[in-house]
Amino acid sequence: MEFELGSILKLVKRRLLFIIVLCIVAVGLASFVSYYVLKPKYEATASILIQGDRQQKAINDIMAGQKLVTTYGEIIRSSRIADEVVRRLQLNVTPEKLLEKVKTRTSSESLVTTVIVTDSSAQRATDIANGFGEAFNENIQAIMGVENVVFLDRAKVPFEAISPKPVFNMVVAFGLALIAGIAFSILRELAEKPVRSAKNIQLDLQLPLLGTVGKLKPRKRRAKSKSNSVEGVSKHEEENAKIVLPGTTEVI
């Protein structure tokens, strides 16, 4: 069965109630999961700048500093720095688990390393990001013997969660439910293959239409039914008739 735009619109119109109910259920479920099931996550960022020698502006010094950015990013996410942050903030978590919340972002065109922390608490995410920046700034001299690191920007408490996004989730759920409802309606139509008109048969079989036969209505047999009812009444009266002979109690 071939579906054109017009036939699809008619099909959607016939299944409109089902599609609307499916969309409402999907949007309601997405809203419930977004607001009551999924925990909000907040992201806090802190920036660290790698400085070169202020008296030297040679290109090779800048390139050397850019190469150090990657190394410093790995040092920030080391167990030594994480253990220092856990001790300072008195976190009830292991350094390995803490590092799962921390990532660094570096660029080959910049000398800035960004520390990004994701947590279910906005304040805790901010404290952890600043803790990594401070611990790295204080330990880098002992680790590499340099003093070219500056804590550029401290993390600020985020007001909006990065996830979940209820509006986005509900829009996606509505779109998926709409597509699923239309697809289900088309598949069901193909499975049933109803014969709704002579044109449908002609399109399905690809044969010319010679003619159609109208629907025959059954005849009403009132006379026969009336005679049957009269005959039934007479039989009933005959069965119930009683004859009593004179001078006796015998019933015939």
PyMOL commands that set and color helices and strands:
alter all, ss='L'
color gray80, all
select helices_A, chain A and resi 5-14+16-37+59-76+79-89+95-99+122-144+166-192+198-205+222-240
alter helices_A, ss='H'
color red, helices_A
select strands_A, chain A and resi 42-50+102-105+112-119+149-153
alter strands_A, ss='S'
color yellow, strands_A
deselect
rebuild
show_as cartoon
